[in-house]
Amino acid sequence: MKRLLVIAAVLLGLGIVVGAIAFIASTTAETQRNDDNAAAYDHAEKGAAYLKEHLYRAAINEFEAATKRSPGALDPWLGLAAAYIRLGNGAKALEGAGKAVDIAKDSAGAHLVLGRAHWLSRNLEDAEKAALKARELEDESTLQSAELLLRIYFDRHDDEKFAELLDSLDETDRATRELAVQQAVRRGEFRRAYDLQTRYMRRQLEAEVMRSQLALKREPGQYALYPALIHNLVTLGRPKEAIDAAREYRGDSQLDIDLGEAHWLAGNTEEARRCFERASAGFTHRLPAEIALYALTGEGGHWRAAFTAERLEKDYFLLAQLEDSLPKASPIQKAFIYRYAGLFDAELFEKSAEYALEVLKAEPDHFDALMTLGTAYLRLNRIDDAMRYVRQGSEKNPERAEVWARLGQLSLAKGDAAGAEPMLEKAVRLEPRNASYLYNYGWFLDQTERDAEAVPYYERAIAASSLSFEAMNNLALLEAMAGRPDKALGLLDRAITANPDNDAAFMNRGTYHAGRRSWRNALADYARAAELNPANGYARVEAARTHLELGRADIAIDELSQALESDPHLAEAYVLLAAAYKKDGQPDMATAAADEAKRFEAPAK
């Protein structure tokens, strides 16, 4: 008699963890001896193997073959549903999940998959019923059922049920914790969001602090450890220790934001203000610095300075302080507060727009309100609305470069490249030393294959600001294409220095090193890019390409599997996977991967 077929397949469907699905053999000992049932089991087993390796077409073919040989077996229907959930096909997923539930009405796993399929299809009421049934059956899927229910309540804005379920959980996984923080932000409970995030991170941060402190006790001169140590101490609410550690630091990193927050927590508001003023003057962290100064002083002018920042940084501590500012804030200040909060949850741009519109009722041409509406509606993908309010701003303020820069960007968003160019060029003429406007126009010229014209604008953007890492990246690519590799590498190094938390900078430098066959450096940069942004599947794809060059097919397969775990729609990953399996001596898997790559081919006309 064959054993149960169990596949531990972690499926990611549109940003939601689908969880381990058990494929339970449903046939009796007698029917399993039947040739059809035995063949169906073999097909399901092969399908499960393909599914685990993200080879969905091959998996679907095997599961479909199994359903034809034994329509009453549970395994293939669950497999089909799981594969289609992964591919984002809700209708097909519902077919398989519905059959699975008909066969095994008491299977929590089957109801969970049905719930996922309904959620994917945006049938939230049916998704809730299925997830509640899975939770009622209380098997190993309980935590996944809870996570699915929370996702449903979040999407449905059912805050009461969300809070009740979250409070009932003894343990949570990463996806649940992130959702809880986002839900608090969406409700405007900024302090709760910060408290939740800190609580969830506490054990990890305490361990990191202890390791750093022990390392510094052994070797006090390891100054590279101090920035992270100080940041973690502030996050843990230990400001005195953070301030004491900062006194020992002798490195080059700017600590003013963390030090300002430490003094704020310690009640030293004047010293905190001085720290934030220094941070703003240094430009690198202007956005959080100016927001902190607004929260400390209530002076609205800090918002205008904040939104001239070149780098967008999210700081949950500062967001929490803004909650206290809301009750006494003016409508335009509330619009600004929610404009910043929109970086944490895009739905809050609706609130930003709501308060900006309130300002316009009293002052129809209020410039900050018009520009805030332009930002909010752009982020909400309401391009025509954004264009209308920014154009109104341009009619009343034609001498301001900001309106032309925004109109140019909005024209590009509408696909009107011809209309965008004169606006982007006019913004540069009005503010010839604005790094952002110079970069935007250079990028436009670059994208329209006018490389020679783009170069001076990139160069001017870099000269105007040491934070213009995008200009450095793009100019580096043009220099490399022009046969000037040393200049290219210098620019890529500067881009990483300008923004060391940006994965794209490491990706570009990794690609440069790979082109020069400097494999070790390339792999180090790709690894750093993947660490900074785990959702960046391309970092692992390029690492896999490098490992293939080095003859390490097995490592390449592992890298590609991780890439496809985060995104099953990476066509190039399947092309490389086919080559890796072939080199690894797995011809069947190579054929399946090559067939999967065909999923991305354009249909014949």
N, C-alpha and C positions, 0 to 999 in steps of 0.2 A: 504493500500500500504506500502511495506517495505521501510525503510529509507536507505540512502546510507551506505554501509559498509566501514568504514575507519579504517585502522590499522596503528598506529604509530609504525612501526617496524624499529629500527635502525639496519641495517645489516652491518657486517664487512666482506668484501671480500678481502682476501690476503692483509691486511693492508690498505684497502681503505674504507672510510665510504660510504655506499651505500645510506643511508638517508631514510627519511620517504616516504613510498609509499602509495598512496591513491588507494584503490580498489573501483572502481566506478561501481555501478550497472547499467547495460546497457539495461535492459529489460524495456518494457513499462508496464503501469499499467495492461493492459490486459494480457500480457504474464506472469507477475508475479503471476497472479491468477492461472495460469496453474500449475498442480502438479509437473511436472518436474522442472520448473523454481523455484518453492518454495523449492523443495528438493535440487536443486543446490545451492540456496542461503544459506540454512542451512549447507550444506557441506562446502561451502566457509567460512562461519562464524566460523565453528569449526576448519577449516584449519588455519584461521587467528589466532585463540586462541593458537593453537599448535605452530605456527610459532613464536609467541611472546615469548613463553616459550622455544624456541630452540629445539622443538621436531619435527625434520624435516621429519622423516619417516611417522609419524602420519599426519603431515601437508600435505605431498605429497599425501598420500592416500586419504585424504579428498578432496584436490583440483582435483585429477584425477577423483574421483567419481563425482564431480561437473561438470567437462567438459563433462563427458558422459551423464549426465542428461540434460545439457544445453550448447552445444558447443559454442553458441554465446555470453555467458556471459563473461565479462571482468575479473571479480574478480579472478576466478580460474587460468586463464592463468598467470596473474601477480603473483599470489601466488606461482605457480610452478616455475616461473623464479626466484623469490626472494629466494625461498628455495634452488634451485640449485646453485645460485650465492653464497649463504652462505656456501654451501658445496664444492665450488670450481669446480663445473662441468659445464664448459662453454658450451659444446655442448647441454646439456639438458636445460640449461638456455636460450639458443638461441631459442629453439623450443617454449617455453612458451612465451618469449618476442616477438617473431615474430608474434605469434597468437594474442597477446594483441594489437600490433600496427595495425594489419589488422582489428581488431574490432573497435579500437578507434584511428583513425589516427590523431586526434587533441588533444590527451592526452599527456601533457608534461611528466607525470609520466611514461606512457608506453614507450615513446622514451628514457627516462632516463634509465629505466631498460634494454631496448635493448642495449643502449650504454654500460652499465655495463657488460652485457653478452659478447658483442664484445670485450671489453677491457680484460675481463677475458680470452677470447679465443685468445688474441693477434692479433685480427683483428683491428689494430689501425685506419686505414682509415675509416672503417665502424663505428667504435666507435665514431670517430669525427663527422661524419655525423649525427648520432643519437643524440649525445649530443648537437650539434648546433641546431637541430630541437627542442629539449626540451627547450633550452634556448630561441629560437625564440618564442615559445608559451607562455613564461612568466607567469608561475604560481608560486606556492610556492616552486617549485623545482629549481628555478633559481640558487640559491647558490650551490646546489648540482651539477647542470649541469656545472657550472663554475669550481667547484673542479674536476669533472671528466675530463673536457677539459684540465685543468692544468696537471693532471696526464698523460693524453695521450701525451701532448706536451713534458712533462718531459721524458717519456719513449722513445719518438721519437727523442729526442734531438733537438726539434724545438724551439730554444731559443727566436727567434723573436716573434712568436705567444704567447709563454709563458709570456714574458715580457709585451706585449701589453694587454693581458687579465688581468694579475695581476694588472697593473696600472689602469685598468678601473673599478676595484671593489671598491665600497664604504666601504664594510665590508668584513671580512674574518673569516673563522672558524679556529679551531686549526689545522686541517689537512692541510688546504691551507697554513697556516703560516709556518708549519714545512717543507712543500714541497718547499716553496719559499726560505727558508734558505738553504735547501739541494741543490737546483738548483744553488744558488750563489756559494756554495762550489765547486760543480762539475765544474763550469766554471772557477775556480781559482780566483773568486772574493771574497777573504777571508774577506776583510774589509767590503764589502757589506753584507756578511753573518752575521758578527758580528753586524753591524748597524741594519739590519732587526730584528735579534733576540732581540736586546736591545729595539727597537721600539715596538715590539709586547709585550714585557714583562713590559714595562715602567709603565703602570697604576697599575698593580699588585704589582710591586716592590716598587713604591712610597707609596702605601697603607701599605705595610709591614714595610717600613722604618718609616712611621709616627707612626704606632702602637708600634714599638720597642722604638722609641724615647720618646713617651708619657709614656710607661711603665717604662723606665729608669729614667724619670723625677720624677715619683712617688716613685720608689725604685731603687736608683742608684746601689745597690749591686747585681742586677740580671745579673751576668756576663755571664750566659749562652746565653743571647740575643746578645752579642757583635759579635761573629763570623759571624752570618748571617747578622747582621746590616752592618758590615764593607764590607762584600762581596757585598751586595746589593748597597751600596753607590758607590763602585768602578764600578759596572756594570752600574749604572746610570750616571757615569761621574762626580761624586762629590768627587774628591780625597782628598781635604783638610778636609772635614768632616770625611772621612774614617780614615785619619791619626790622627785627633783629637780624634776620638772614640777609636782608638788603644791605645792611651796614657792612657786612662781610664781603659783599660781591665786588669784584674788581674787573668784570668783563665789559663787553661793548654793547650788550643788548639793552634796549630801552625798557625800563621797568616802571615807567611813570604811571601807566594805567593800573597795574596791579598794586603798586605802592599807594596810589591815590585811593583805591578801593580799601586797602588795608587801613589807612588813616581814617577813612570815612567810617569803617566798622568800629574803629577804636575811639571814635568821637572827636578826632582831631580834624574838624571840618576845614579850618584855614589851611592846614598843611595839605589836606586832600585837594583843595582848590588849586594850590600852587603846583601840585603834581600834574593835575589835569591841564593847567595852562601850559606847562612845559611840554606835555604830550601833544597838545594842539599845535603849538609853535613848531614842533618837530615834523609835522605833516603826516608822518606814517600812520598814526592812530588818531587822526583828527576827528573822525565820526564819533567813536565812543567818548573821546575827551570832551567834545562840545556837548554831547548829550548829558554827560555827567555834570558839566558846569550848569546846564539848564536845570537839572534836577536839584542841584545845590542852591542855585540863586533864584530860579524862577524867571530869569531874564530871557525873553523870547528871541532876542537877537542871536543867541547861541544856536538856534535851529537853522538859521540861514547859513551860518558858518559850517554847521554839521553837514549839510547837504551839498557843500562844495567839495567834500572829501573825495579822493580818488579811489579809496578802498572801502568796500562795504564789509563791516565786521559786526557780527552778532555777539552780544554780551548779555547773558541772562541776568546777571547781577544788576546791570544798569536798567534793563527792562523792568525788573522788580521795583526799582526806585521810582520809575515813571508812574506806576499805579497810584502812588501817593500824590503825584502831581495832578492827576486827572480831575479831581473834584473842583479845584480852584483854577484850572486852566481855561483860557479863552477858547472860543471855537477854532481859531486858526492854530493855536497851540495843540488842541486836541487832534486836529487834522495832521499836524506834524508827528505827534506821539504815535498815532495809528499808522502813519506812513512808515515810521521806523518799525513798529510792531509787525507790519506787513512782511518784513523780511523773514519773520519767524513763521507766519502763517498768512498765505496770500489772501485769504478771505477778509482779513482785517483791512485790506485796501478799500473794501466797501465802506467801512466806518470812516476811513480817512476821507473818502470822497463825500460822504454824508456831511461831515463837519465843514469841509471846504465849500460845499454848496450852501450851507447855512451862512457862511461868511459872505458869499456872493449876493445873498438876498439883501444884505445891508450895503455892501460895496461891490457892485457888479463887475468892476474892473480890478479887483484886488489881485495884484500880481502873484503873490505867494499862493493864494487859493487856486488861481488858474493853473499854475505850474504843478501844484499838488494834484489837481484833477488829471492833468496830463500824465503824471507818474502813475497814479492809481489806476486809471483806465487802461494804460498800456500794460500794466502788470495783470490786469483782469482780462486782457485780450479784447478790450472794447476799443479798437483802434480809431474808429470814426469818431467816437465820443472824445477820446483823447485829442485827436486832431482838431476838433471844433474848439475846445477850450484853449489849447496852445495857440491856435491861429488868432483867437480873440486877444490873447496876450501880445502877439506880434503886431496886431493892428494898433494897439495902444502904446506899445513899447518897441518900435522898430529898431531902435538903437541898441537893444540888448541882445548880445550874442546867444544867450541861452535859448531864446525862443526859436532861432534859426537852427541851432544844433538839434533841438528837440523835433522840429518839423522835418528836418532831414532824416532823423532816425525813424520817425513815424512813417514817412514816405517809403523808406526801405522796408518797414514792416508790412506795408501794403503792396510791396512788389513794384513800386514806382521808382526805379533807379534813376531815370532821367530827371524826374522831379526832385529827387533827393540831392543831386550834385550841387546845384546852385545854392541851396540852403546850407549845406555843410561847408561849402567854400565861403559863404558870407559870414558864417560864425567865426571862421578863422580870420577873416579880414577884420572883423570887429574886435576880436581878442586874439591877437597873433601870438601870445605867449601862454595860452591856455592849453595844457598838455592833452586834456581829453578831446578838445575840438581838433587839435592837430592830428591826434591819433585817428579819430573817426574819419577825417577826410583822407588821411593816408591809407587807412584800411579800405575805404571805398575805391580809391585808385588801384590798390593792390588787387581787390576782388574783380575789378574790370580789366585786369591784365595790363595795367599801365604802370608796370613795376618801376621804371625809371622816374616817373613822376611821383610815385609813392615814397621813394627813399628819402628825399629831403624833408618830407612831413614827419616821417618816423624819426629822423634825426633831430628835428626841431622839438618834437614831443619829448624825446629823451633829454635834450638839453634843458627843457623847461622844467622837468620833474624827474627826480631819481626813482620815482615810483611807477614810471611808465613801463611796466614789465611786459605788457602786451606789445608795445612798440618794439621793445628789445627782442622779444620772441620773433615777431614777424620780420624785422630787419635782419635778424640772424639767418632766417631761412633764405632771404634774398641774397645775402652775402655768400652763403654756402653755394647757392645756385650759380653765383657769379665767379666761383672758384677762389673765394677768399675764406678758407676754413678757420684761420686764426682769429679773424675779426668776428666770425660767426660764433666761435666758442666763447670769446670774451663777452659778447652780448648775452649769450645764454647764461653764463655765470652771473652777470649783472642782473638778469631777470629773476634768477633764484634768490639773489641777495635782496632784491626789491620786494619780493613776495614769497618767502620760503614756505608758506602754507598752501601754495597753489600747485595742484598736481600737473596742470598743463605745462608749467615751466620745466618740470622734471621729465615729462614725456618728450618734450621737444629736444632737451639735451640728450636724453637717452637715444632718440632717433639719430641725432648727430653722431654720437659715439658709435652706434651700430653701423652707420654709413662709413665710418673710418675703421671699422673692424676692431674697435676697442671694446671687446665683449664684456669684460668685467665692469667697466664703467657704465656701459649701457644697462647691464642687468641691475646694477646698484640704483640707477635712476628710475628704472621701471618699477623696482620694488618699492622705492620711496613714493612714487606716484600712486601705486596701489594702496599703500599704507595711509596716505593722506585722503584718498577717496576710494573706499572699497567698491563703490559702484562703477568705477572706471574700468570696465572690462577690457578696453583697448590696451591698458598698461600690461595686463597679463597676456593678451594676444601678442604684443610685441616682444615680451619676455619669452614666450613660447617660440616665436620666430628665431630669436637668438639661440635658444637651446637647440633648435633643429640645426642651425648652422654649426653648432658644436658637436652634433651627433648624439645629443641627449634626448632621444625621442620620448622616453618614459617621463622625463621631467616636463617636456613640452605638453604631453597629454594631460598631466596634472594641472599645469597652468591654464590650459584651454578649458578644462572642466570647471575650474573656478571662475573663469571669465563667463562661461555660459550659464553658470549658476546665478550670476548677477544679471545677465541679459541673454535670453535665448535667441535674440535676433541679430547676432553678430555674424554676418555672412562670411567675413574673412576668417573667423575662428573655425568654421567648418571646413574651409579649404585647407587650412593648415592642419586641422585634425585628421583629415584624410591622409595627408602626407606623413603625419606622425605615426598613425596606425600602420601605414604601409612599411615605414622604416622599422617599426617595432615588431613586424612579423605578424600583424593581425589583419589579414586581407578582408575578412568579412566586415570588420568594424570600419576599415578604410572605405569599403564600398558604401556602407551605410552613411558615413560622414559625407562622402562625395554626393550622395543622393540628397542628403539634407541641405547641402549647399544650393541645390537646384531650387529649393523653396524660395530663394530670393531672386531668381531669374525673372526678368520682365516677360509677361505673357506675349506670345507671338501675335502679331497684328494680322 
